[in-house]
Amino acid sequence: MSAAHDSQHLTAANARAVLDESDISRALTRIAHEILERNKGGRDVVLLGIPSRGVELARRIAERIRAVEPELGGVGSLDVTMYRDDLRFRPTRALAHTDIPEGGIDGKVVVLVDDVLYSGRTIRAALTALDDIGRPRAVQLAVLVDRGHRELPIRADFVGKNLPTATEERVTVQLADTDGREAVLIARQPADPATEAAGGAR
Amino acid sequence: MKHLLSAADLNRDEALLILDTAEKLRELADRPIKKLPTLRGRTVVNLFFEDSTRTRISFEAAAKRLSADVINFSAKGSSVEKGESLKDTALTLEAMGADAVVVRHGASGAPHRLATSGWIRSSVVNAGDGTHEHPTQALLDAFTMRRHLGSLEGRRVAIVGDVLHSRVARSNVLLLATLGAEVTLVAPPTLLPVGVEEWSCGTSYDLDAVLPKTDVVMMLRVQRERMTEAYFPSAREYSRRYGLDSVRMAALPEHALVMHPGPMNRGMEISADVADSNRSVIVEQVTNGVAVRMAVLYLLLAGAAGSSPGVASAEDAVPEQRRWERA
């Protein structure tokens, strides 16, 4: 693990912060209100975070929704690993928890929550995963950062920040409980592939 | 990890990765649709030269829940009865494009031969070979213990009965030692293998002395079909000294589990009321077996060929995952 930590520092060194702690907090608060406004309240809304950082973001959005209106359909997590289209091309990955709130998702409005929207393939996998769990009335997507470069016809309903990027740049979301600090970083991709393993970058 | 031939092949991290993966896959059993698309288009062959109920069904269910195509092959009713060799059977499977071969064979070492001979390119999973090993059974036993007891570090496990003929016992001793549990084998001297003192476990001839200090008691079936000579005077005497009945069960600590890999001989090594008691997790073992075998098939087959799953811990895998997404 020490090697991974070293490379994390390397990344942080040449990275530029685009959002700091209060920016992230404000973006999530706005997303929470937009979700309530769009769905006329939170009663039928189920927030499902995509591991790893989407889960924490979903939890924070749920917290903010409950602070305004007590009713919320539920909050949970949805691991999409088994539904990915690139499993065959990568080393096997560890699975994360799927936690569907009591009451399921049938007839509910599911809001998928992820940190960075990029190719759209993770979201496609999430949509397939939802098929096996139930039939929501609608599915919406909330992301902290939309960095463009979509490879599929997928768009976000709620966006914290639209961040124009070049493909060789990397966007890293850091959250206190996993990374020890709150920030969205953008960096030139390091030439050394060994350092690429760092952080929640993509 | 290309094959799973022996519980000894797994280091602690790999074993824990399999158990953690199984934990996630266990949730699937509670869902309305118990199926994942992960191994779509892959072929898993169940190659069974020996009879089996739960292991074959368990592997079949595991492969099907991952959307793999399953071909069941049992020696009875196949060309093996016409004298076909293991090699020719293997070449046939290779020609059919099997991605994984789950093999049970009466000869110890047959899965190893299949994996290392160069006859086939597919992954080989040992589903029980002779009196040698049965690694997925040990994994599902460890999984079941962990669900009830938490970490196995320092837990005391008694494995009781026909250790000599038991591949389950050998795999369990190896895996449980890796996971930090203390294993005691309890059997009459005739049913302990030669060289057992070299194993990473203790031994005892006295079940009643061991039971009060035990977190898990695992009863083994007396494998009469493998016995070529008399190992104990009578079934009745064996049952008296090494069978688990309700009186003996009462000597166990409050939290202790009763396990049995099946098939059981009720009235011989375990009495019916013990097998059906609330201490017994024997039926749960079967349910857990599917999740554990799904985890093994997933980790062996889902990734790119030549990759090495199991080396990265769950925490390491997250940054990895993000790296791939950029590609």
Interface residues (C-beta under 8 A of the other chain):
Chain A: M1 A4 P51 S52 D79 T81 M82 Y83 D86 L87 R88 F89 R90 P91 T92 R93 A94 L95 A96 H97 T98 Y118 S119 R121 T122 T128 D132 I133 G134 R170 E196 A197 A198 G199 G200 A201 R202
Chain B: L17 D20 T21 K24 L25 E27 R31 P32 I33 K35 L36 P37 T38 L66 Y298 L299 A302 G303 A304 S307 S308 P309 G310 A312 S313 A314 E315 D316 A317 V318 P319 E320 Q321 R322 R323 W324 E325 R326 A327
